[in-house]
Amino acid sequence: MSAAVPLRGFPDAVTGNPTVAANEPDGGSTAEPAALRGERQRSPRRRSPTGTAQLDHPVVDNFGTPHQYPGRLIVVEGIDGSGKTTQLGLLAKWLESSGYALSQTEWNSSALVKAAVKAGKKKNLLTPTTFSLLHATDFADRQLYTIVPALKAGMLVLADRYAYTAFARDVARGVNRDWVRDLYSFAVKPDLVVYFRVSVEVSLERLLARRVKLKFYEAGMDMGWSADPAESFRIFQSKVLHEYDQIVAAHGIHVIDAVEGITEQQQLFRDLVGDHLEGYRP
């Protein structure tokens, strides 16, 4: 995958500083987003996407360290149909009306790879590992050009999905858990993560109520678990929910019952955000 993006002087996704490759054949400098350098930036004893142990150089785990930027990073997570996007939209309007400067970002929205992901999905060409690498590249690009600059400017960054989505979805598709976490070790640690939890059946009911059919990858049809989209969705999203439950426990993520009324959920969400904005000076 790394050869697909031969960008010269591409700034580092964490610091924003240009990186240089020492052994480029023509003597110039070539660098890639941190996500595409995943095959070289791993812990001393890492694993490949399929689980085979490999030796490599150590990498600093930025994701486990609180950031030092003046801004705040607020993230929402949840399976499809959880209502997280609706809740984040309501929160954004409330924060803007309160005078806060906002920057918003969402999963798989980088122009760098969005077209590639769309083309791959259309032709059903994406393997779980390819999917994982493309999304990590999208994430690295957005962190570099959207998230970090806004945090440096002291803004509130609202993210609809974050690295936790990859932790849940990619592992549910069979990608090695440790490999995925290493892949996102460059990510800025959020100040607040809220997981809107909903059952698979409620999620399925909500999705089918607003559209005719389930999306191919949303239902996990690429994995061949079932020829029936609804059943495949149940299998895939149940695996995703299982991973989310482990992530919540490991990362201290706040959970909101997404079956509650929209107003009740929003009040709980605002209370959590308010607590994390104490001492914040825009």
PyMOL commands that set and color helices and strands:
alter all, ss='L'
color gray80, all
select helices_A, chain A and resi 2-4+34-39+62-64+84-97+114-122+128-152+163-172+177-183+200-210+221-223+229-251+262-276
alter helices_A, ss='H'
color red, helices_A
select strands_A, chain A and resi 45-47+53-55+72-77+102-106+156-160+192-197+254-257
alter strands_A, ss='S'
color yellow, strands_A
deselect
rebuild
show_as cartoon
